[in-house]
Amino acid sequence: MARIAGVTIPDNKRIDVALTYIYGIGSMRARQITQSVKIDGAKHAKDLSNDELIRIRNIIEKNYKVEGDLRREIAANIKRLKDAGTYRGTRHLKGLPVHGQRTRTNSRTRRGNVRRTTTSGKRTVEKK
């Protein structure tokens, strides 16, 4: 199993799919990397030579921010928004959708699977 950017990529997958296991590399970027290294994307990760792995590693380290660095940058950006007290920052603080989605329905992913129903707020008193 090959390790690239601190991630063990699976051997039995095609290299353009295996590279997407690295945080910050999607399918388009994986195809760009394989094209720039001049490796066939259909080649499996276990069939790569050491030279090809080193070339992939070098391109990823030089040109892309991935894994821990990218996670830290995103966390810093969110922290900056929270500290500045922006609308987006307060949405992050409250755990609500940030990009203008409706929240009356359809925000289960962000809020958790909380199903609240509204009531009048008046308690029913038990009769003796």
C-alpha angles and dihedrals in degrees: 000000000000123000119214122174090350094305125111106227118209117258098212095059130085111263094244089055095040092056090060088070086076112090108246097028118097130179095277094049091045090055091049091052094050091048093049091050089045095235123142108250091217091063114108120242093240090057094058118110122230090253092056092048091051091050091051091047092050094050092049093047094047102040110026138054106222142163115353098010092051093046090050092049092050091047090049091050091051091046090051091053091049094048092048090053094231123164091253090048093054090049089054090049093051093045094240130134111286105198102064101273118154117262103191086085134357103041097107095122095056100037097036123245094305114151109193123179120198120240133184091258091236115124120225113237117219115238118227 
